[in-house]
Amino acid sequence: MDFGKIVTLIIGLLGSPGVAADIIKLLLQLFAKIAPLIPTTTPAVEMDVKWAQQALAKLGFDPGVIDGVMGPKTIAAIGAYQTARGLIVDHWLGSETQTKLRMETGGT
């Protein structure tokens, strides 16, 4: 799921980036509360999250414990990274964020 497209859609539907931003912030707050309750369903997803946590830590963005779980600290670190790199801030490990992380860390 491409959250950048969802953000664009919400802005288009509401006609106001300010209102859309408020709604997105509320959704992200909700997601941050429920994310720790969502189990990692496959080893591949856990590996991707673990890799991203390692990459974020290497670049100075604290994801918390490197455990492969998309918890609140990892979500916050992704958002901080996206902000710092001028990406769409959706706090999600989408393809654009992953590509940028891989470019900066040499894919490791």
FENSULKA-V139823 format. One record per residue. N is the residue number from 1. RES is the residue in one letter. SS is DSSP state (~ for helix, > for strand, _ for the rest). PHI is phi in whole degrees, 0 to 359 (none if undefined). NEAR is the number of other C-alpha atoms within 8 Angstrom. Layout:
N/RES/SS/PHI/NEAR, N/RES/SS/PHI/NEAR
//
This chain:
1/M/_/none/3, 2/D/_/264/7, 3/F/~/288/9, 4/G/~/299/8, 5/K/~/292/7, 6/I/~/295/8, 7/V/~/301/11, 8/T/~/299/8, 9/L/~/297/8, 10/I/~/298/9, 11/I/~/298/12, 12/G/~/297/8, 13/L/~/291/6, 14/L/~/271/9, 15/G/_/74/6, 16/S/_/220/8, 17/P/~/301/8, 18/G/~/294/6, 19/V/~/294/9, 20/A/~/299/12, 21/A/~/298/8, 22/D/~/297/8, 23/I/~/295/8, 24/I/~/296/9, 25/K/~/299/8, 26/L/~/297/8, 27/L/~/296/8, 28/L/~/293/10, 29/Q/~/296/8, 30/L/~/297/8, 31/F/~/299/8, 32/A/~/299/11, 33/K/~/282/8, 34/I/~/266/8, 35/A/~/305/10, 36/P/_/296/11, 37/L/_/274/5, 38/I/_/270/6, 39/P/_/289/5, 40/T/_/288/8, 41/T/_/268/6, 42/T/_/222/6, 43/P/~/300/7, 44/A/~/296/6, 45/V/~/295/10, 46/E/~/300/12, 47/M/~/296/9, 48/D/~/298/9, 49/V/~/293/11, 50/K/~/298/12, 51/W/~/300/10, 52/A/~/297/10, 53/Q/~/299/13, 54/Q/~/296/9, 55/A/~/295/12, 56/L/~/298/15, 57/A/~/298/10, 58/K/~/300/8, 59/L/_/267/7, 60/G/_/93/6, 61/F/_/252/11, 62/D/_/285/9, 63/P/_/268/14, 64/G/_/82/7, 65/V/_/293/4, 66/I/_/280/9, 67/D/_/227/5, 68/G/_/80/12, 69/V/_/254/11, 70/M/_/277/9, 71/G/_/268/9, 72/P/~/302/10, 73/K/~/291/9, 74/T/~/293/13, 75/I/~/300/13, 76/A/~/296/10, 77/A/~/295/13, 78/I/~/298/14, 79/G/~/298/12, 80/A/~/296/9, 81/Y/~/297/10, 82/Q/~/299/14, 83/T/~/298/10, 84/A/~/295/7, 85/R/_/259/6, 86/G/_/71/6, 87/L/_/271/9, 88/I/_/296/7, 89/V/_/270/8, 90/D/_/237/10, 91/H/_/60/11, 92/W/_/238/10, 93/L/_/271/7, 94/G/_/282/9, 95/S/~/298/7, 96/E/~/295/7, 97/T/~/294/11, 98/Q/~/298/10, 99/T/~/299/8, 100/K/~/296/8, 101/L/~/299/12, 102/R/~/296/11, 103/M/~/297/8, 104/E/~/286/7, 105/T/~/251/10, 106/G/_/73/6, 107/G/_/77/7, 108/T/_/256/6
//
